[in-house]
Amino acid sequence: MTKQIAIIGGGPAGLMAAEVLSAAGLAVTVYEAMPTFGRKFLLAGKSGLNITHSEDFSKFAVRFGRASARLRPALEAFTPDDVRDWAAGLGTETFVGTSGRVFPKVMKASPLLRAWLRRLEVQGVTLRTRHRWVGFAETGYRFETPEGPVTVEPDAALAALGGASWPRLGSDAAWVPWLREKGVEVADLQPANCGFDVAWSEAFCERFAGEPLKSVSTTSDAGTFQGEFVISKHGIEGSLVYAHSAALRDRLFDQGQAALTIDLAPGRTLERLARDLARQDTKASFSNRLRKGAGLEGVKAALLRELLPDANRMAPEEVARLIKALPIPVVRPRPIAEAISSAGGVAWDDLDENYMLKPLPGLFAAGEMLDWEAPTGGYLLTACLATGRAAARGIEAWLHPR
């Protein structure tokens, strides 16, 4: 008889596993709690789906922090080039942007998802929406459905339920206590690729919330990156902040304090800034001296004054030093519900090489519910696809051992 496979979660990892397993001749049913599939995938693709990254694979493969070594076999089996070929097979041609990120030419996720779901239906996959997993039964998995409670007893199952970011789209981490009760180690979920709270003054917040801080360089334990970010009413956010989020979050956790260091004038040397500031008329206002001597005005000048109220009384050399290395103390990460992704999840030590949960034979896991994180830029989606594919191969190996 054909083996029955239950995929719990209809995001990228679950759908990729369904594609691989159904192509292998297995009977696959995907259970999704929401009314439609791939909701987070669609929202992420509204302004241009960042599907993968074009950088050299040797660099790409180490973007996943402590989990890089464990993820590498899955990524080698489904590389960024394979992701582009797979998308092309679904009618979605891609291009490489100036940042090295890879996007669909149509700059939307919906055509790709529609073609993907059509492929799954052609391959015989049963797609069930509004089927919310609510825990384990004695010999299977319990779901709440529009028709009432249902218990499913498949030959194997894959959990691809996401982390805890954007819970309104379905990833609410309700699965964490259920797995822990079964003896699975789950690292606490934390915000990743997130903004941070900063103790702005009311006046600064009212005047500059929503303003972009352009053409700056930022430094933390994660390294140094250039670009821009946004002053928010709570603190700071944007892609340049997200690049530092893991380092800032971990330092806050370990030491109770952290700061993102900003170079407000990356195009000028410290020596030139000090010289140009020293030439300014000391009778001129501090704002004019900053504008003429350092090219700082608007939100940049205001940020310097906000963080250093006495900067107008400092020597030009000291002001120049702070312009080149201005620390923004962060108080805490923004809530996980606002984060682009989450860190933490199922511990790698509780997964075998086939992505099966060691305490629960027959149940596999993939995607963002595993304990890994990555920066934005296509890394998240590629790893979800790759682990979904790897888990599917693991299910095949477990059902049909050689």
C-alpha positions as CSV (number, residue, x, y, z in Angstrom):
1,M,0.0,0.0,0.0
2,T,1.1,3.6,-0.7
3,K,2.6,5.2,2.4
4,Q,0.6,8.2,3.8
5,I,2.6,11.3,4.7
6,A,1.2,14.3,6.7
7,I,2.9,17.6,6.2
8,I,1.9,20.0,9.1
9,G,2.4,23.5,7.9
10,G,1.9,25.0,4.4
11,G,4.9,27.4,4.1
12,P,7.9,27.0,1.9
13,A,9.5,24.1,3.9
14,G,6.3,22.1,4.0
15,L,5.4,22.7,0.4
16,M,8.9,21.8,-0.8
17,A,8.8,18.5,1.2
18,A,5.3,17.8,-0.3
19,E,6.8,18.3,-3.8
20,V,9.7,16.0,-3.3
21,L,7.6,13.2,-1.6
22,S,4.7,13.3,-4.0
23,A,7.2,13.1,-6.9
24,A,8.5,9.9,-5.3
25,G,5.1,8.4,-5.4
26,L,4.0,8.8,-1.8
27,A,0.5,10.0,-0.8
28,V,1.0,13.4,0.7
29,T,-1.5,15.6,2.6
30,V,-0.5,19.2,3.6
31,Y,-2.4,20.6,6.6
32,E,-2.4,24.4,6.9
33,A,-4.0,26.2,9.8
34,M,-4.7,29.4,7.8
35,P,-7.3,29.9,5.1
36,T,-4.6,30.0,2.4
37,F,-1.0,28.6,1.9
38,G,2.2,30.5,2.2
39,R,0.9,33.6,3.9
40,K,4.2,34.8,5.3
41,F,5.8,33.9,1.9
42,L,3.3,36.2,0.1
43,L,3.6,39.1,2.5
44,A,7.4,38.9,2.3
45,G,7.1,39.1,-1.5
46,K,4.7,42.0,-1.7
47,S,7.5,44.5,-2.4
48,G,9.7,42.0,-4.4
49,L,10.4,38.5,-3.2
50,N,14.0,38.0,-2.2
51,I,14.3,34.4,-3.2
52,T,18.0,33.7,-2.6
53,H,21.4,35.3,-2.9
54,S,24.0,35.2,-5.6
55,E,27.2,35.4,-3.5
56,D,29.8,32.7,-3.7
57,F,28.5,29.5,-2.1
58,S,31.4,29.3,0.3
59,K,30.3,32.6,1.8
60,F,26.6,31.9,1.5
61,A,26.9,28.6,3.5
62,V,28.4,30.3,6.6
63,R,25.7,32.9,7.0
64,F,23.7,30.8,9.4
65,G,25.8,31.3,12.6
66,R,26.3,28.3,14.8
67,A,24.0,26.2,12.7
68,S,26.0,26.7,9.5
69,A,27.9,23.3,9.7
70,R,24.7,21.4,10.4
71,L,22.8,23.1,7.6
72,R,25.5,22.8,5.0
73,P,24.6,19.3,3.6
74,A,21.0,20.5,3.0
75,L,22.3,23.7,1.3
76,E,24.8,21.8,-0.8
77,A,21.9,19.5,-2.0
78,F,19.8,22.6,-2.9
79,T,22.1,25.5,-3.6
80,P,21.0,29.1,-4.5
81,D,21.5,28.2,-8.2
82,D,19.2,25.2,-7.7
83,V,16.6,27.6,-6.2
84,R,16.8,29.8,-9.3
85,D,16.4,26.7,-11.6
86,W,13.5,25.5,-9.5
87,A,11.7,28.8,-9.8
88,A,12.4,28.9,-13.5
89,G,10.8,25.5,-13.8
90,L,7.6,27.1,-12.3
91,G,7.7,29.9,-14.8
92,T,9.4,32.5,-12.6
93,E,12.5,33.9,-14.1
94,T,14.9,35.7,-11.7
95,F,17.5,38.4,-11.8
96,V,20.4,39.5,-9.5
97,G,19.9,42.9,-8.0
98,T,22.7,45.4,-7.3
99,S,23.1,44.1,-3.7
100,G,23.6,40.5,-5.0
101,R,20.1,39.5,-3.9
102,V,18.0,37.4,-6.3
103,F,14.4,38.5,-7.2
104,P,11.7,37.3,-9.5
105,K,11.5,39.5,-12.6
106,V,7.8,40.0,-11.9
107,M,8.8,41.3,-8.4
108,K,6.0,39.4,-6.7
109,A,5.5,36.1,-4.9
110,S,2.0,35.2,-5.9
111,P,2.7,33.9,-9.5
112,L,5.3,31.6,-8.1
113,L,3.1,30.3,-5.3
114,R,0.1,29.7,-7.6
115,A,2.3,27.7,-10.1
116,W,3.8,25.8,-7.2
117,L,0.3,24.8,-5.8
118,R,-0.8,23.8,-9.3
119,R,2.2,21.5,-9.5
120,L,1.5,19.9,-6.2
121,E,-2.1,19.2,-7.2
122,V,-1.0,17.7,-10.5
123,Q,1.4,15.4,-8.5
124,G,-1.6,14.3,-6.4
125,V,-0.9,16.3,-3.2
126,T,-4.0,16.8,-1.0
127,L,-4.1,20.4,0.2
128,R,-6.1,21.1,3.4
129,T,-6.6,24.6,4.7
130,R,-8.2,25.6,8.1
131,H,-6.7,22.4,9.6
132,R,-4.9,23.5,12.7
133,W,-2.7,21.1,14.5
134,V,-3.6,21.1,18.2
135,G,-1.3,18.4,19.6
136,F,-0.7,14.7,19.8
137,A,-3.3,11.9,20.0
138,E,-2.4,8.5,21.4
139,T,-1.4,7.2,17.9
140,G,-1.4,10.3,15.7
141,Y,-2.0,14.0,15.4
142,R,-5.1,16.0,16.4
143,F,-6.4,18.8,14.2
144,E,-9.2,21.3,14.6
145,T,-11.1,21.6,11.2
146,P,-14.2,23.4,10.0
147,E,-16.0,20.0,10.2
148,G,-14.8,19.4,13.8
149,P,-11.9,17.5,15.5
150,V,-9.9,15.0,13.3
151,T,-7.1,12.6,14.3
152,V,-4.6,11.7,11.6
153,E,-2.4,8.6,11.7
154,P,0.1,8.8,8.9
155,D,3.0,6.5,8.2
156,A,5.3,9.6,8.7
157,A,4.8,13.2,9.4
158,L,6.8,16.4,8.9
159,A,6.3,19.5,11.1
160,A,7.1,22.7,9.3
161,L,5.3,25.2,11.5
162,G,7.7,28.2,11.4
163,G,9.0,30.1,14.4
164,A,7.2,32.9,16.3
165,S,7.5,35.9,14.1
166,W,4.4,37.4,12.4
167,P,2.0,35.1,14.4
168,R,-1.0,36.6,12.6
169,L,0.2,34.8,9.5
170,G,0.2,31.5,11.2
171,S,3.6,31.1,12.9
172,D,2.5,31.3,16.6
173,A,4.9,28.7,18.1
174,A,2.0,26.8,19.7
175,W,3.9,23.6,19.0
176,V,6.7,24.4,21.5
177,P,5.1,23.0,24.7
178,W,3.8,19.9,22.8
179,L,7.2,18.9,21.6
180,R,8.8,19.7,25.0
181,E,6.2,17.4,26.7
182,K,7.4,14.6,24.4
183,G,11.0,15.1,25.5
184,V,12.2,17.2,22.5
185,E,14.6,20.0,23.5
186,V,13.5,23.3,22.1
187,A,15.7,26.4,22.6
188,D,13.6,29.5,23.6
189,L,12.5,31.5,20.5
190,Q,13.9,35.0,20.2
191,P,13.4,37.8,17.7
192,A,15.8,37.8,14.8
193,N,16.2,40.4,12.0
194,C,14.4,42.9,14.3
195,G,14.5,46.5,15.4
196,F,15.5,47.7,18.8
197,D,14.2,50.1,21.4
198,V,16.2,53.2,22.2
199,A,15.4,55.7,25.0
200,W,14.8,58.7,22.7
201,S,13.7,62.0,24.1
202,E,10.1,63.0,23.4
203,A,11.2,66.0,21.3
204,F,13.6,63.9,19.2
205,C,11.0,61.2,18.7
206,E,8.2,63.6,17.7
207,R,10.5,65.4,15.2
208,F,12.4,62.5,13.6
209,A,10.4,59.2,14.0
210,G,10.1,57.7,10.5
211,E,13.2,59.6,9.2
212,P,15.8,57.5,7.3
213,L,19.4,57.8,8.3
214,K,21.1,57.5,4.9
215,S,24.7,56.8,3.9
216,V,26.0,55.6,7.2
217,S,28.3,52.8,8.4
218,T,27.4,50.6,11.3
219,T,29.5,48.4,13.5
220,S,28.8,45.7,16.2
221,D,30.2,42.3,17.0
222,A,28.6,41.2,13.7
223,G,31.1,43.4,11.7
224,T,30.8,46.7,9.8
225,F,28.1,47.3,7.1
226,Q,27.1,50.4,5.1
227,G,23.6,51.5,4.1
228,E,20.7,53.1,5.8
229,F,18.2,52.5,8.6
230,V,15.2,54.3,10.1
231,I,14.6,56.2,13.3
232,S,11.3,54.8,14.7
233,K,9.1,56.0,17.6
234,H,10.5,53.1,19.6
235,G,14.1,53.2,18.4
236,I,15.8,52.0,15.3
237,E,14.8,49.5,12.5
238,G,15.6,48.6,8.9
239,S,17.8,46.2,7.0
240,L,21.0,47.8,8.3
241,V,19.9,47.3,11.9
242,Y,18.7,43.7,11.1
243,A,22.3,42.9,10.0
244,H,23.4,43.5,13.6
245,S,20.3,42.1,15.4
246,A,21.8,38.8,16.5
247,A,24.9,40.4,17.8
248,L,23.1,43.1,19.7
249,R,20.5,40.7,21.0
250,D,23.1,38.3,22.3
251,R,25.2,41.0,23.9
252,L,22.1,42.4,25.7
253,F,21.3,38.9,26.9
254,D,24.9,38.2,28.0
255,Q,26.0,41.6,29.4
256,G,22.7,43.5,29.9
257,Q,23.8,46.3,27.6
258,A,24.7,46.9,23.9
259,A,25.2,49.7,21.4
260,L,25.3,50.0,17.7
261,T,28.2,52.2,16.6
262,I,27.5,54.6,13.8
263,D,29.8,56.4,11.4
264,L,27.8,59.4,10.4
265,A,30.3,60.5,7.7
266,P,31.9,57.3,6.2
267,G,33.2,59.3,3.3
268,R,35.4,61.5,5.4
269,T,38.5,60.6,7.4
270,L,38.8,61.4,11.1
271,E,41.7,63.7,10.3
272,R,39.8,65.7,7.7
273,L,36.7,66.0,9.9
274,A,38.8,67.3,12.8
275,R,40.6,69.8,10.6
276,D,37.4,71.1,8.9
277,L,35.6,71.4,12.2
278,A,38.5,73.3,13.8
279,R,38.3,75.9,10.9
280,Q,34.8,76.9,11.8
281,D,34.0,80.2,13.5
282,T,33.5,79.4,17.2
283,K,30.9,82.2,17.4
284,A,28.7,80.3,14.9
285,S,25.9,77.9,16.1
286,F,26.8,74.3,16.6
287,S,24.4,73.4,13.9
288,N,26.2,75.6,11.4
289,R,29.6,74.3,12.4
290,L,28.3,70.7,11.9
291,R,26.8,71.5,8.5
292,K,29.8,73.4,7.2
293,G,32.6,71.4,8.8
294,A,31.2,67.9,8.7
295,G,28.3,68.0,6.2
296,L,25.9,67.0,8.9
297,E,22.4,68.4,9.1
298,G,18.9,67.2,9.6
299,V,18.5,63.8,11.4
300,K,22.2,63.2,11.5
301,A,23.0,66.4,13.3
302,A,20.0,65.9,15.6
303,L,21.1,62.3,16.4
304,L,24.5,63.6,17.5
305,R,22.9,66.2,19.7
306,E,20.4,63.7,21.1
307,L,23.0,61.3,22.2
308,L,25.6,63.9,23.2
309,P,23.8,67.0,24.6
310,D,27.2,68.6,25.5
311,A,28.8,68.0,22.1
312,N,28.7,71.8,21.3
313,R,31.2,72.3,24.1
314,M,33.6,69.6,23.0
315,A,36.9,70.1,21.2
316,P,36.7,69.7,17.4
317,E,38.9,66.5,17.6
318,E,36.5,64.9,20.1
319,V,33.4,65.8,18.0
320,A,35.1,64.4,14.9
321,R,35.9,61.2,16.8
322,L,32.2,60.8,17.9
323,I,30.9,61.5,14.4
324,K,33.1,58.6,13.2
325,A,32.0,56.3,16.1
326,L,28.7,57.4,17.7
327,P,27.3,54.6,20.0
328,I,23.5,54.3,20.0
329,P,22.6,52.4,23.2
330,V,19.8,49.9,22.6
331,V,17.5,48.9,25.4
332,R,15.9,45.7,24.1
333,P,14.9,44.0,20.9
334,R,11.4,44.8,19.6
335,P,8.8,42.0,20.3
336,I,9.2,38.8,18.4
337,A,5.8,39.3,16.8
338,E,7.3,42.2,14.9
339,A,10.5,40.4,13.9
340,I,11.1,39.2,10.3
341,S,12.2,35.9,11.7
342,S,13.0,34.1,14.9
343,A,16.0,32.4,16.5
344,G,15.9,29.3,18.6
345,G,13.7,26.2,18.0
346,V,14.2,22.5,17.9
347,A,17.7,21.6,19.1
348,W,20.0,20.0,16.5
349,D,21.1,17.4,19.0
350,D,17.5,16.1,19.0
351,L,17.4,15.6,15.2
352,D,19.1,12.8,13.4
353,E,20.9,13.2,10.0
354,N,17.6,12.7,8.3
355,Y,15.8,15.5,10.2
356,M,13.8,13.1,12.3
357,L,13.1,13.9,15.9
358,K,15.0,11.4,17.9
359,P,12.4,11.2,20.8
360,L,9.6,10.8,18.3
361,P,10.4,8.3,15.5
362,G,8.4,9.0,12.4
363,L,8.1,12.8,13.0
364,F,10.4,15.0,11.1
365,A,11.0,18.8,11.3
366,A,12.2,21.5,8.9
367,G,12.2,25.2,8.2
368,E,12.3,28.0,10.7
369,M,11.1,25.9,13.7
370,L,14.7,24.5,13.8
371,D,17.4,26.3,15.9
372,W,19.0,28.5,13.3
373,E,18.9,32.0,12.1
374,A,20.2,34.0,9.1
375,P,20.3,37.6,7.9
376,T,17.8,38.9,5.4
377,G,18.9,38.6,1.8
378,G,17.5,35.3,0.6
379,Y,19.2,33.2,3.1
380,L,16.0,32.5,5.2
381,L,13.9,31.3,2.3
382,T,16.7,29.2,0.7
383,A,17.4,27.4,4.0
384,C,13.6,26.7,4.5
385,L,13.4,25.2,1.0
386,A,16.6,23.2,1.5
387,T,15.6,21.8,4.9
388,G,12.2,20.9,3.6
389,R,13.8,19.0,0.8
390,A,16.3,17.4,3.1
391,A,13.6,16.2,5.5
392,A,11.6,14.8,2.6
393,R,14.6,12.7,1.6
394,G,14.9,11.7,5.2
395,I,11.3,10.5,5.2
396,E,12.0,8.5,2.1
397,A,15.0,6.9,3.7
398,W,13.2,6.1,6.9
399,L,10.2,4.5,5.1
400,H,12.3,2.6,2.6
401,P,15.6,1.7,4.3
402,R,18.3,0.1,2.1
